[in-house]
Amino acid sequence: MLPNRRILLRASLALGVATAAGPITLLAQAKPRVIPIRALKFTYEPAELTLKLNEPVVFQLTSADVVMGFSVPDFHTRATIIPGQVIEVPMTPDKVGEFIFLCDVFCGSGHENMEGTMRVVA
Amino acid sequence: MKGPVDRRQFLKLAGLGGVVLVSGCASSLGPGMAGADSDFYFVQLSDSHWGFEGPAVNPDAQGTLKKAVAAVNGLARQPDFVMFTGDLTHTTDDPKERRRRLAEVSEIVSALKVKDVRFMPGEHDASLDNGKAFKEFFGPTRYTFDHKGVHFIVVDNVSDPTAAIGDEQLQWLQADLDRQPRDARIVVFTHRPLFDLYPQWDWATRDGARAIALLQTHDNVTVFYGHIHQENHFMTGNIAHHSAKGLMFALPVAGSQPKRLPIPWDAGAPYRGLGFREVDAERTPVKYAVTEMPVS
């Protein structure tokens, strides 16, 4: 079966090949990995994340109960999560290590333990 | 206490904790302040977390605040006033229980001999209801007052659960600062640190940098705060920031361990890491002598 012409064209463009109109210089853009995270009193699901260095990701955040925060101070990334909404936050980790993400909106009696671990590997 | 030895020297001689001197460079008084100033001292209490339960952390949870009140009452010379910088209570999701705890703190603190006692909330007191219950017992969450030539500003960075001061309060702060001479002696009380001490443990104020930028326009500003349950002394430009010990449990140094967990009780050294502080305000030069006092 012949490959779909549109797929071929898209692949050609992404690779920056020449066409009749001249060289195409579009760079390949990897689609960011989407990481769903659910916040609920008083934890995150999942609470442990592993990311690759320089890998663009989008955190897809939801809250199961009250207004929560999602903060990754080491990467200057944060968002407020409103129940009933899906909040998307892009991030590209630029250093390896183990980092804390935490709720920075005081959400109840277990708020201070609401955190997770983000590992960024090479 | 007797004789010409000043109070700070006396405390040093008596070996009562470390003394931190903070100097400013004021050379004159602002309008209307002449004659109103003299050296004085106040006491800072903080983070009593009334209602907290955890015998491994503090087996005397019901007694520590009362001991602190007794210790203040036992001071040879009484302070001009007492400032309580927040987290009077430990948080609860139950509004009725929150009020019960606030009422009990009010009752315990009423035993202080000093009747000029001022309060501000911490996030445990105020963040779940925007300060509603706190105000019922202790009044406004932000205010100013003047005492013997020093202008005091209480900034609320906890009633908003996102740990923000907020545009409206920042405008209020700016308007108040605009009324003070550039070299006015200014002391700011907050609960959270205004600077990013360690945001990984929520030791920060979302828009604290904006408040600091406003305060930097004055020459003699010092900030006293709570929240982190330990001493910390930090400079942002010409502003000194001093955190206080708590009265329920001590917390570790920022980033010294993976999690922000209370330091376990040490039966060999009970109440270690807990305490209150005295602050001597001296006029010439502008200076605050901070003396940490134990609870025992």
Interface residues (C-beta under 8 A of the other chain):
Chain A: V67 G69 S71 P73 D74 T80 F99 I100 L102 D104 V105 F106 C107 G108 S109 H111 E112 E115
Chain B: T91 T92 D93 E123 S127 L128 V158 P161 T162 A163 D196 P199 Q200 W201 D202 R206 K259 R260
